[in-house]
Amino acid sequence: MEAVHHMIVAAILSLLLFTPGVEAKMTAGDVIALILGLVLGILGICACLGYYARTHQ
């Protein structure tokens, strides 16, 4: 589980590293869409991990 946590943190940090270069071209709608996408993606990963943990006990 700790390895998954490190992978999620690394993915978020890599996305944040690319954001400053595009920052001037992003509007408020783009930022909201990016944040919603990240939140939904992380929730989806957590849901899949929870399902996997329940079925493999």
C-alpha distance matrix in Angstrom:
0.0 3.8 5.4 5.2 6.4 8.8 10.0 10.8 12.6 14.4 15.5 16.9 18.6 20.1 21.5 22.9 24.6 26.5 27.6 30.3 32.3 32.5 32.8 36.6 36.5 34.0 35.5 34.1 33.4 31.4 29.3 28.8 27.9 25.3 23.7 23.8 22.3 19.3 18.8 19.3 17.1 14.1 15.1 15.4 12.0 10.7 13.5 12.7 9.2 11.0 13.8 12.0 10.5 14.1 15.9 14.3 14.9
3.8 0.0 3.8 5.4 5.0 6.3 8.7 9.9 10.6 12.3 14.3 15.5 16.5 18.3 20.2 21.2 22.5 24.9 26.0 28.4 30.5 31.1 31.3 35.1 35.4 33.1 34.8 33.5 33.2 31.0 28.6 28.6 27.9 25.1 23.4 24.1 22.8 19.4 19.2 20.4 18.1 14.9 16.6 17.4 14.0 13.0 16.2 15.7 12.4 14.4 17.4 15.7 14.3 17.8 19.7 18.0 18.4
5.4 3.8 0.0 3.8 5.4 5.1 6.2 8.7 9.9 10.5 12.3 14.4 15.3 16.4 18.5 20.0 21.0 23.0 24.7 27.1 28.9 29.5 30.2 34.0 34.1 32.0 34.0 33.1 32.6 30.1 28.1 28.3 27.3 24.2 23.1 23.9 22.0 18.8 19.3 20.2 17.3 14.7 16.9 17.1 13.4 13.5 16.7 15.4 12.6 15.4 17.8 15.7 15.1 18.9 20.1 18.3 19.4
5.2 5.4 3.8 0.0 3.8 5.4 5.0 6.2 8.6 9.8 10.5 12.4 14.2 15.3 16.7 18.5 20.0 21.6 22.9 25.8 27.5 27.7 28.3 32.1 31.9 29.6 31.4 30.4 29.6 27.2 25.3 25.3 24.1 21.2 20.1 20.5 18.6 15.6 15.9 16.5 13.7 11.1 13.3 13.3 9.6 9.9 13.2 12.1 9.6 12.6 15.0 13.3 13.3 16.9 18.2 17.1 18.6
6.4 5.0 5.4 3.8 0.0 3.8 5.4 5.2 6.2 8.6 9.9 10.8 12.3 14.2 15.6 16.6 18.4 20.5 21.4 24.0 26.1 26.5 26.6 30.4 30.6 28.2 29.8 28.6 28.2 26.0 23.7 23.6 23.0 20.1 18.4 19.3 18.0 14.5 14.6 16.0 13.6 10.5 12.8 13.9 10.7 10.3 14.0 13.9 11.4 13.8 16.8 15.8 15.3 18.6 20.5 19.6 20.6
8.8 6.3 5.1 5.4 3.8 0.0 3.8 5.5 5.1 6.1 8.6 10.0 10.5 12.1 14.3 15.3 16.3 18.7 20.1 22.4 24.3 25.2 25.5 29.3 29.7 27.7 29.7 28.9 28.8 26.2 23.9 24.5 23.9 20.5 19.4 20.8 19.2 15.7 16.5 18.2 15.5 12.8 15.7 16.6 13.3 13.7 17.3 16.8 14.6 17.3 20.0 18.7 18.4 21.9 23.5 22.3 23.5
10.0 8.7 6.2 5.0 5.4 3.8 0.0 3.8 5.5 5.1 6.1 8.7 9.9 10.5 12.4 14.3 15.3 17.0 18.7 21.4 22.9 23.4 24.2 28.0 27.9 26.0 28.2 27.6 27.1 24.4 22.5 23.1 22.0 18.7 18.1 19.2 17.0 13.9 15.3 16.4 13.2 11.3 14.5 14.7 11.4 12.7 16.1 15.1 13.5 16.7 18.9 17.5 18.0 21.5 22.6 21.7 23.4
10.8 9.9 8.7 6.2 5.2 5.5 3.8 0.0 3.8 5.4 5.1 6.2 8.6 9.9 10.8 12.4 14.3 15.9 16.8 19.8 21.6 21.7 22.1 25.9 25.8 23.5 25.3 24.4 23.9 21.4 19.4 19.7 18.7 15.5 14.6 15.7 13.8 10.4 11.5 13.0 10.1 7.9 11.3 12.1 9.3 10.5 14.0 13.8 12.6 15.5 17.9 17.2 17.8 20.9 22.4 22.1 23.7
12.6 10.6 9.9 8.6 6.2 5.1 5.5 3.8 0.0 3.8 5.5 5.2 6.1 8.6 9.9 10.5 12.3 14.6 15.4 17.8 20.1 20.6 20.7 24.5 24.9 22.8 24.7 23.8 23.9 21.4 18.9 19.7 19.3 15.9 14.7 16.6 15.2 11.6 12.8 15.1 12.8 10.4 13.8 15.2 12.8 13.5 17.1 17.3 16.0 18.5 21.2 20.6 20.8 23.9 25.7 25.2 26.5
14.4 12.3 10.5 9.8 8.6 6.1 5.1 5.4 3.8 0.0 3.8 5.5 5.1 6.1 8.6 9.8 10.5 12.7 14.4 16.7 18.4 19.3 20.0 23.8 24.1 22.5 24.9 24.6 24.7 21.7 19.7 21.0 20.2 16.6 16.2 18.3 16.4 13.0 15.1 17.0 14.2 12.7 16.3 17.1 14.5 15.9 19.4 19.0 17.8 20.8 23.1 22.1 22.7 26.0 27.3 26.6 28.3
15.5 14.3 12.3 10.5 9.9 8.6 6.1 5.1 5.5 3.8 0.0 3.8 5.5 5.2 6.3 8.7 10.0 11.2 12.7 15.7 17.1 17.3 18.3 22.0 21.8 20.0 22.4 22.2 21.8 18.8 17.1 18.3 17.1 13.5 13.6 15.4 13.1 10.1 12.7 14.2 11.2 10.5 14.3 14.6 12.5 14.6 17.7 17.3 16.8 19.9 21.9 21.2 22.3 25.4 26.5 26.2 28.2
16.9 15.5 14.4 12.4 10.8 10.0 8.7 6.2 5.2 5.5 3.8 0.0 3.8 5.5 5.1 6.2 8.7 10.2 10.7 13.6 15.7 15.7 16.0 19.8 19.9 17.7 19.8 19.3 19.3 16.5 14.3 15.5 14.9 11.2 10.7 13.1 11.5 8.2 10.6 13.0 10.8 9.9 13.5 14.7 13.3 14.8 18.0 18.3 18.0 20.6 22.9 22.8 23.6 26.4 28.0 28.0 29.7
18.6 16.5 15.3 14.2 12.3 10.5 9.9 8.6 6.1 5.1 5.5 3.8 0.0 3.8 5.4 5.0 6.2 8.9 9.9 11.9 14.1 15.1 15.3 19.0 19.8 18.1 20.6 20.4 21.0 18.0 15.7 17.6 17.4 13.6 13.3 16.2 14.8 11.7 14.1 16.7 14.6 13.5 17.2 18.5 16.8 18.2 21.5 21.8 21.1 23.7 26.1 25.8 26.4 29.4 31.0 30.6 32.3
20.1 18.3 16.4 15.3 14.2 12.1 10.5 9.9 8.6 6.1 5.2 5.5 3.8 0.0 3.8 5.4 5.1 6.7 8.9 11.3 12.5 13.5 14.6 18.3 18.6 17.4 20.3 20.7 21.0 17.7 16.0 18.2 17.4 13.6 14.4 17.0 15.0 12.4 15.5 17.5 15.0 14.7 18.5 19.1 17.4 19.5 22.6 22.3 22.0 25.0 27.0 26.4 27.4 30.6 31.7 31.3 33.3
21.5 20.2 18.5 16.7 15.6 14.3 12.4 10.8 9.9 8.6 6.3 5.1 5.4 3.8 0.0 3.8 5.4 5.4 6.4 9.7 11.0 11.1 12.0 15.7 15.6 14.0 16.8 17.2 17.3 13.9 12.4 14.6 13.7 9.9 11.1 13.8 11.8 9.7 13.1 15.1 13.0 13.4 17.0 17.7 16.7 18.9 21.6 21.7 22.0 24.7 26.6 26.5 27.8 30.6 31.8 31.9 34.0
22.9 21.2 20.0 18.5 16.6 15.3 14.3 12.4 10.5 9.8 8.7 6.2 5.0 5.4 3.8 0.0 3.8 5.4 5.1 7.4 9.8 10.4 10.3 14.1 14.9 13.3 15.9 16.1 17.0 13.9 11.7 14.3 14.3 10.7 11.1 14.5 13.5 11.2 14.0 16.7 15.2 15.1 18.5 19.9 19.0 20.7 23.6 24.2 24.1 26.6 28.8 28.9 29.8 32.6 34.1 34.2 36.0
24.6 22.5 21.0 20.0 18.4 16.3 15.3 14.3 12.3 10.5 10.0 8.7 6.2 5.1 5.4 3.8 0.0 3.8 5.6 6.6 8.2 10.0 10.7 14.2 15.3 14.6 17.7 18.5 19.6 16.4 14.6 17.5 17.4 13.8 14.7 18.0 16.7 14.6 17.6 20.1 18.3 18.2 21.8 22.8 21.6 23.5 26.5 26.7 26.5 29.2 31.4 31.1 32.0 35.0 36.4 36.2 38.0
26.5 24.9 23.0 21.6 20.5 18.7 17.0 15.9 14.6 12.7 11.2 10.2 8.9 6.7 5.4 5.4 3.8 0.0 3.8 5.8 6.0 7.1 8.9 12.1 12.5 12.1 15.6 17.0 17.7 14.2 13.2 16.4 15.8 12.4 14.3 17.3 15.7 14.3 17.8 19.7 18.0 18.7 22.2 22.8 22.0 24.3 27.0 27.0 27.3 30.1 31.9 31.7 33.1 35.9 37.0 37.1 39.2
27.6 26.0 24.7 22.9 21.4 20.1 18.7 16.8 15.4 14.4 12.7 10.7 9.9 8.9 6.4 5.1 5.6 3.8 0.0 3.9 5.5 5.3 5.7 9.4 10.0 9.0 12.2 13.4 14.5 11.2 9.9 13.3 13.3 10.2 11.9 15.2 14.3 13.2 16.4 18.6 17.5 18.3 21.5 22.5 22.3 24.3 26.8 27.3 27.8 30.3 32.2 32.4 33.7 36.3 37.6 38.0 40.0
30.3 28.4 27.1 25.8 24.0 22.4 21.4 19.8 17.8 16.7 15.7 13.6 11.9 11.3 9.7 7.4 6.6 5.8 3.9 0.0 3.8 5.4 4.8 7.9 9.8 9.8 12.9 14.4 16.3 13.4 12.0 15.6 16.2 13.4 14.8 18.3 17.9 16.7 19.6 22.1 21.2 21.7 24.9 26.1 25.8 27.6 30.3 30.9 31.2 33.6 35.7 35.9 37.0 39.7 41.1 41.3 43.2
32.3 30.5 28.9 27.5 26.1 24.3 22.9 21.6 20.1 18.4 17.1 15.7 14.1 12.5 11.0 9.8 8.2 6.0 5.5 3.8 0.0 3.8 5.6 7.5 8.8 10.0 13.6 15.9 17.3 14.2 13.7 17.5 17.5 14.9 17.1 20.2 19.3 18.6 21.8 23.9 22.7 23.7 26.9 27.7 27.4 29.6 32.1 32.4 32.9 35.5 37.3 37.4 38.8 41.5 42.6 42.8 45.0
32.5 31.1 29.5 27.7 26.5 25.2 23.4 21.7 20.6 19.3 17.3 15.7 15.1 13.5 11.1 10.4 10.0 7.1 5.3 5.4 3.8 0.0 3.8 5.7 5.6 6.5 10.2 12.8 13.9 10.8 10.9 14.7 14.5 12.4 15.0 17.8 17.0 16.9 20.1 21.9 21.1 22.5 25.4 26.1 26.3 28.6 30.7 31.2 32.1 34.6 36.1 36.5 38.1 40.5 41.7 42.2 44.4
32.8 31.3 30.2 28.3 26.6 25.5 24.2 22.1 20.7 20.0 18.3 16.0 15.3 14.6 12.0 10.3 10.7 8.9 5.7 4.8 5.6 3.8 0.0 3.8 5.5 5.4 8.4 10.5 12.5 10.0 9.3 13.1 13.9 12.0 13.9 17.0 17.0 16.8 19.5 21.7 21.4 22.5 25.2 26.4 26.8 28.7 30.9 31.7 32.6 34.7 36.5 37.2 38.5 40.8 42.3 42.9 44.9
36.6 35.1 34.0 32.1 30.4 29.3 28.0 25.9 24.5 23.8 22.0 19.8 19.0 18.3 15.7 14.1 14.2 12.1 9.4 7.9 7.5 5.7 3.8 0.0 3.8 5.7 8.1 10.9 13.2 11.3 11.4 15.0 15.9 14.8 16.8 19.7 19.8 20.1 22.7 24.7 24.6 25.9 28.5 29.6 30.2 32.1 34.2 35.1 36.1 38.2 39.9 40.6 42.1 44.3 45.7 46.4 48.5
36.5 35.4 34.1 31.9 30.6 29.7 27.9 25.8 24.9 24.1 21.8 19.9 19.8 18.6 15.6 14.9 15.3 12.5 10.0 9.8 8.8 5.6 5.5 3.8 0.0 3.8 6.6 10.1 11.3 9.2 10.5 13.9 14.1 13.4 16.1 18.4 18.2 19.1 21.9 23.3 23.3 25.1 27.5 28.3 29.1 31.3 33.0 33.8 35.2 37.3 38.7 39.5 41.2 43.3 44.5 45.4 47.7
34.0 33.1 32.0 29.6 28.2 27.7 26.0 23.5 22.8 22.5 20.0 17.7 18.1 17.4 14.0 13.3 14.6 12.1 9.0 9.8 10.0 6.5 5.4 5.7 3.8 0.0 3.8 6.8 7.9 5.7 6.8 10.1 10.5 10.1 12.5 14.8 15.0 16.0 18.5 20.0 20.3 22.1 24.2 25.2 26.2 28.2 29.9 30.9 32.3 34.2 35.6 36.7 38.3 40.3 41.6 42.7 44.8
35.5 34.8 34.0 31.4 29.8 29.7 28.2 25.3 24.7 24.9 22.4 19.8 20.6 20.3 16.8 15.9 17.7 15.6 12.2 12.9 13.6 10.2 8.4 8.1 6.6 3.8 0.0 3.8 5.4 5.2 6.5 8.8 10.0 10.7 12.6 14.4 15.4 16.8 18.6 20.1 21.1 22.9 24.5 25.7 27.2 28.9 30.3 31.7 33.3 34.8 36.2 37.6 39.2 40.8 42.3 43.7 45.7
34.1 33.5 33.1 30.4 28.6 28.9 27.6 24.4 23.8 24.6 22.2 19.3 20.4 20.7 17.2 16.1 18.5 17.0 13.4 14.4 15.9 12.8 10.5 10.9 10.1 6.8 3.8 0.0 3.8 5.4 5.1 6.2 8.6 9.8 10.7 12.3 14.1 15.5 16.6 18.2 19.8 21.3 22.6 24.1 25.9 27.2 28.4 30.2 31.7 32.9 34.5 36.1 37.5 39.0 40.7 42.2 44.0
33.4 33.2 32.6 29.6 28.2 28.8 27.1 23.9 23.9 24.7 21.8 19.3 21.0 21.0 17.3 17.0 19.6 17.7 14.5 16.3 17.3 13.9 12.5 13.2 11.3 7.9 5.4 3.8 0.0 3.8 5.4 5.1 6.1 8.5 9.9 10.5 12.0 14.2 15.3 16.2 17.9 20.0 20.9 22.1 24.1 25.7 26.5 28.2 30.1 31.2 32.5 34.2 35.9 37.2 38.6 40.3 42.3
31.4 31.0 30.1 27.2 26.0 26.2 24.4 21.4 21.4 21.7 18.8 16.5 18.0 17.7 13.9 13.9 16.4 14.2 11.2 13.4 14.2 10.8 10.0 11.3 9.2 5.7 5.2 5.4 3.8 0.0 3.8 5.5 5.1 6.1 8.6 9.9 10.4 12.2 14.2 15.2 16.2 18.3 19.9 20.7 22.4 24.3 25.4 26.7 28.5 30.0 31.2 32.7 34.4 36.0 37.3 38.7 40.9
29.3 28.6 28.1 25.3 23.7 23.9 22.5 19.4 18.9 19.7 17.1 14.3 15.7 16.0 12.4 11.7 14.6 13.2 9.9 12.0 13.7 10.9 9.3 11.4 10.5 6.8 6.5 5.1 5.4 3.8 0.0 3.8 5.4 5.0 6.2 8.6 9.8 10.6 12.3 14.2 15.2 16.6 18.3 19.8 21.2 22.6 24.2 25.7 27.1 28.5 30.2 31.6 32.9 34.7 36.3 37.6 39.5
28.8 28.6 28.3 25.3 23.6 24.5 23.1 19.7 19.7 21.0 18.3 15.5 17.6 18.2 14.6 14.3 17.5 16.4 13.3 15.6 17.5 14.7 13.1 15.0 13.9 10.1 8.8 6.2 5.1 5.5 3.8 0.0 3.8 5.4 5.2 6.1 8.4 9.9 10.6 12.1 14.0 15.4 16.4 18.0 20.0 21.1 22.2 24.2 25.8 26.8 28.3 30.1 31.4 32.8 34.5 36.1 37.9
27.9 27.9 27.3 24.1 23.0 23.9 22.0 18.7 19.3 20.2 17.1 14.9 17.4 17.4 13.7 14.3 17.4 15.8 13.3 16.2 17.5 14.5 13.9 15.9 14.1 10.5 10.0 8.6 6.1 5.1 5.4 3.8 0.0 3.8 5.5 5.1 6.0 8.6 9.9 10.4 11.9 14.1 15.2 16.1 18.1 19.8 20.7 22.2 24.1 25.4 26.5 28.2 29.9 31.3 32.7 34.3 36.4
25.3 25.1 24.2 21.2 20.1 20.5 18.7 15.5 15.9 16.6 13.5 11.2 13.6 13.6 9.9 10.7 13.8 12.4 10.2 13.4 14.9 12.4 12.0 14.8 13.4 10.1 10.7 9.8 8.5 6.1 5.0 5.4 3.8 0.0 3.8 5.5 5.1 6.2 8.7 10.0 10.4 12.3 14.2 15.2 16.5 18.4 19.8 21.1 22.6 24.2 25.7 26.9 28.5 30.3 31.7 32.9 35.0
23.7 23.4 23.1 20.1 18.4 19.4 18.1 14.6 14.7 16.2 13.6 10.7 13.3 14.4 11.1 11.1 14.7 14.3 11.9 14.8 17.1 15.0 13.9 16.8 16.1 12.5 12.6 10.7 9.9 8.6 6.2 5.2 5.5 3.8 0.0 3.8 5.4 5.1 6.2 8.6 9.8 10.7 12.3 14.1 15.4 16.6 18.2 20.0 21.2 22.5 24.3 25.8 26.9 28.6 30.4 31.7 33.4
23.8 24.1 23.9 20.5 19.3 20.8 19.2 15.7 16.6 18.3 15.4 13.1 16.2 17.0 13.8 14.5 18.0 17.3 15.2 18.3 20.2 17.8 17.0 19.7 18.4 14.8 14.4 12.3 10.5 9.9 8.6 6.1 5.1 5.5 3.8 0.0 3.8 5.5 5.1 6.0 8.4 9.9 10.5 12.0 14.2 15.3 16.2 18.2 19.9 20.8 22.2 24.1 25.5 26.8 28.5 30.1 32.0
22.3 22.8 22.0 18.6 18.0 19.2 17.0 13.8 15.2 16.4 13.1 11.5 14.8 15.0 11.8 13.5 16.7 15.7 14.3 17.9 19.3 17.0 17.0 19.8 18.2 15.0 15.4 14.1 12.0 10.4 9.8 8.4 6.0 5.1 5.4 3.8 0.0 3.8 5.5 5.2 5.9 8.5 9.8 10.3 12.2 14.2 15.1 16.3 18.2 19.8 20.9 22.3 24.1 25.7 26.9 28.4 30.6
19.3 19.4 18.8 15.6 14.5 15.7 13.9 10.4 11.6 13.0 10.1 8.2 11.7 12.4 9.7 11.2 14.6 14.3 13.2 16.7 18.6 16.9 16.8 20.1 19.1 16.0 16.8 15.5 14.2 12.2 10.6 9.9 8.6 6.2 5.1 5.5 3.8 0.0 3.8 5.5 5.1 6.1 8.5 9.8 10.6 12.3 14.1 15.4 16.5 18.2 19.9 21.1 22.4 24.4 25.9 27.0 29.0
18.8 19.2 19.3 15.9 14.6 16.5 15.3 11.5 12.8 15.1 12.7 10.6 14.1 15.5 13.1 14.0 17.6 17.8 16.4 19.6 21.8 20.1 19.5 22.7 21.9 18.5 18.6 16.6 15.3 14.2 12.3 10.6 9.9 8.7 6.2 5.1 5.5 3.8 0.0 3.8 5.4 5.3 6.1 8.5 10.0 10.6 12.2 14.3 15.4 16.4 18.3 19.9 21.0 22.5 24.4 25.8 27.4
19.3 20.4 20.2 16.5 16.0 18.2 16.4 13.0 15.1 17.0 14.2 13.0 16.7 17.5 15.1 16.7 20.1 19.7 18.6 22.1 23.9 21.9 21.7 24.7 23.3 20.0 20.1 18.2 16.2 15.2 14.2 12.1 10.4 10.0 8.6 6.0 5.2 5.5 3.8 0.0 3.8 5.5 5.1 6.0 8.6 9.8 10.3 12.2 14.1 15.1 16.3 18.2 19.7 20.9 22.5 24.2 26.1
17.1 18.1 17.3 13.7 13.6 15.5 13.2 10.1 12.8 14.2 11.2 10.8 14.6 15.0 13.0 15.2 18.3 18.0 17.5 21.2 22.7 21.1 21.4 24.6 23.3 20.3 21.1 19.8 17.9 16.2 15.2 14.0 11.9 10.4 9.8 8.4 5.9 5.1 5.4 3.8 0.0 3.8 5.4 5.0 6.3 8.7 9.8 10.6 12.4 14.2 15.4 16.5 18.3 20.1 21.3 22.6 24.8
14.1 14.9 14.7 11.1 10.5 12.8 11.3 7.9 10.4 12.7 10.5 9.9 13.5 14.7 13.4 15.1 18.2 18.7 18.3 21.7 23.7 22.5 22.5 25.9 25.1 22.1 22.9 21.3 20.0 18.3 16.6 15.4 14.1 12.3 10.7 9.9 8.5 6.1 5.3 5.5 3.8 0.0 3.8 5.4 5.1 6.2 8.6 9.9 10.6 12.2 14.2 15.3 16.4 18.4 20.1 21.1 22.9
15.1 16.6 16.9 13.3 12.8 15.7 14.5 11.3 13.8 16.3 14.3 13.5 17.2 18.5 17.0 18.5 21.8 22.2 21.5 24.9 26.9 25.4 25.2 28.5 27.5 24.2 24.5 22.6 20.9 19.9 18.3 16.4 15.2 14.2 12.3 10.5 9.8 8.5 6.1 5.1 5.4 3.8 0.0 3.8 5.4 5.0 6.1 8.6 9.8 10.4 12.2 14.1 15.1 16.4 18.4 19.9 21.5
15.4 17.4 17.1 13.3 13.9 16.6 14.7 12.1 15.2 17.1 14.6 14.7 18.5 19.1 17.7 19.9 22.8 22.8 22.5 26.1 27.7 26.1 26.4 29.6 28.3 25.2 25.7 24.1 22.1 20.7 19.8 18.0 16.1 15.2 14.1 12.0 10.3 9.8 8.5 6.0 5.0 5.4 3.8 0.0 3.8 5.4 5.0 6.2 8.6 9.8 10.5 12.2 14.1 15.4 16.6 18.3 20.5
12.0 14.0 13.4 9.6 10.7 13.3 11.4 9.3 12.8 14.5 12.5 13.3 16.8 17.4 16.7 19.0 21.6 22.0 22.3 25.8 27.4 26.3 26.8 30.2 29.1 26.2 27.2 25.9 24.1 22.4 21.2 20.0 18.1 16.5 15.4 14.2 12.2 10.6 10.0 8.6 6.3 5.1 5.4 3.8 0.0 3.8 5.4 5.1 6.2 8.6 9.9 10.5 12.2 14.3 15.5 16.5 18.7
10.7 13.0 13.5 9.9 10.3 13.7 12.7 10.5 13.5 15.9 14.6 14.8 18.2 19.5 18.9 20.7 23.5 24.3 24.3 27.6 29.6 28.6 28.7 32.1 31.3 28.2 28.9 27.2 25.7 24.3 22.6 21.1 19.8 18.4 16.6 15.3 14.2 12.3 10.6 9.8 8.7 6.2 5.0 5.4 3.8 0.0 3.8 5.4 5.0 6.1 8.6 9.7 10.4 12.3 14.3 15.3 16.8
13.5 16.2 16.7 13.2 14.0 17.3 16.1 14.0 17.1 19.4 17.7 18.0 21.5 22.6 21.6 23.6 26.5 27.0 26.8 30.3 32.1 30.7 30.9 34.2 33.0 29.9 30.3 28.4 26.5 25.4 24.2 22.2 20.7 19.8 18.2 16.2 15.1 14.1 12.2 10.3 9.8 8.6 6.1 5.0 5.4 3.8 0.0 3.8 5.5 5.1 6.2 8.5 9.8 10.7 12.4 14.3 16.0
12.7 15.7 15.4 12.1 13.9 16.8 15.1 13.8 17.3 19.0 17.3 18.3 21.8 22.3 21.7 24.2 26.7 27.0 27.3 30.9 32.4 31.2 31.7 35.1 33.8 30.9 31.7 30.2 28.2 26.7 25.7 24.2 22.2 21.1 20.0 18.2 16.3 15.4 14.3 12.2 10.6 9.9 8.6 6.2 5.1 5.4 3.8 0.0 3.8 5.4 5.1 6.1 8.5 10.0 10.7 12.2 14.7
9.2 12.4 12.6 9.6 11.4 14.6 13.5 12.6 16.0 17.8 16.8 18.0 21.1 22.0 22.0 24.1 26.5 27.3 27.8 31.2 32.9 32.1 32.6 36.1 35.2 32.3 33.3 31.7 30.1 28.5 27.1 25.8 24.1 22.6 21.2 19.9 18.2 16.5 15.4 14.1 12.4 10.6 9.8 8.6 6.2 5.0 5.5 3.8 0.0 3.8 5.5 5.0 6.1 8.6 10.0 10.6 12.5
11.0 14.4 15.4 12.6 13.8 17.3 16.7 15.5 18.5 20.8 19.9 20.6 23.7 25.0 24.7 26.6 29.2 30.1 30.3 33.6 35.5 34.6 34.7 38.2 37.3 34.2 34.8 32.9 31.2 30.0 28.5 26.8 25.4 24.2 22.5 20.8 19.8 18.2 16.4 15.1 14.2 12.2 10.4 9.8 8.6 6.1 5.1 5.4 3.8 0.0 3.8 5.4 5.1 6.2 8.7 10.1 11.2
13.8 17.4 17.8 15.0 16.8 20.0 18.9 17.9 21.2 23.1 21.9 22.9 26.1 27.0 26.6 28.8 31.4 31.9 32.2 35.7 37.3 36.1 36.5 39.9 38.7 35.6 36.2 34.5 32.5 31.2 30.2 28.3 26.5 25.7 24.3 22.2 20.9 19.9 18.3 16.3 15.4 14.2 12.2 10.5 9.9 8.6 6.2 5.1 5.5 3.8 0.0 3.8 5.5 5.2 6.3 8.7 10.6
12.0 15.7 15.7 13.3 15.8 18.7 17.5 17.2 20.6 22.1 21.2 22.8 25.8 26.4 26.5 28.9 31.1 31.7 32.4 35.9 37.4 36.5 37.2 40.6 39.5 36.7 37.6 36.1 34.2 32.7 31.6 30.1 28.2 26.9 25.8 24.1 22.3 21.1 19.9 18.2 16.5 15.3 14.1 12.2 10.5 9.7 8.5 6.1 5.0 5.4 3.8 0.0 3.8 5.5 5.3 6.1 8.9
10.5 14.3 15.1 13.3 15.3 18.4 18.0 17.8 20.8 22.7 22.3 23.6 26.4 27.4 27.8 29.8 32.0 33.1 33.7 37.0 38.8 38.1 38.5 42.1 41.2 38.3 39.2 37.5 35.9 34.4 32.9 31.4 29.9 28.5 26.9 25.5 24.1 22.4 21.0 19.7 18.3 16.4 15.1 14.1 12.2 10.4 9.8 8.5 6.1 5.1 5.5 3.8 0.0 3.8 5.6 5.4 6.5
14.1 17.8 18.9 16.9 18.6 21.9 21.5 20.9 23.9 26.0 25.4 26.4 29.4 30.6 30.6 32.6 35.0 35.9 36.3 39.7 41.5 40.5 40.8 44.3 43.3 40.3 40.8 39.0 37.2 36.0 34.7 32.8 31.3 30.3 28.6 26.8 25.7 24.4 22.5 20.9 20.1 18.4 16.4 15.4 14.3 12.3 10.7 10.0 8.6 6.2 5.2 5.5 3.8 0.0 3.8 5.6 6.0
15.9 19.7 20.1 18.2 20.5 23.5 22.6 22.4 25.7 27.3 26.5 28.0 31.0 31.7 31.8 34.1 36.4 37.0 37.6 41.1 42.6 41.7 42.3 45.7 44.5 41.6 42.3 40.7 38.6 37.3 36.3 34.5 32.7 31.7 30.4 28.5 26.9 25.9 24.4 22.5 21.3 20.1 18.4 16.6 15.5 14.3 12.4 10.7 10.0 8.7 6.3 5.3 5.6 3.8 0.0 3.8 5.9
14.3 18.0 18.3 17.1 19.6 22.3 21.7 22.1 25.2 26.6 26.2 28.0 30.6 31.3 31.9 34.2 36.2 37.1 38.0 41.3 42.8 42.2 42.9 46.4 45.4 42.7 43.7 42.2 40.3 38.7 37.6 36.1 34.3 32.9 31.7 30.1 28.4 27.0 25.8 24.2 22.6 21.1 19.9 18.3 16.5 15.3 14.3 12.2 10.6 10.1 8.7 6.1 5.4 5.6 3.8 0.0 3.8
14.9 18.4 19.4 18.6 20.6 23.5 23.4 23.7 26.5 28.3 28.2 29.7 32.3 33.3 34.0 36.0 38.0 39.2 40.0 43.2 45.0 44.4 44.9 48.5 47.7 44.8 45.7 44.0 42.3 40.9 39.5 37.9 36.4 35.0 33.4 32.0 30.6 29.0 27.4 26.1 24.8 22.9 21.5 20.5 18.7 16.8 16.0 14.7 12.5 11.2 10.6 8.9 6.5 6.0 5.9 3.8 0.0
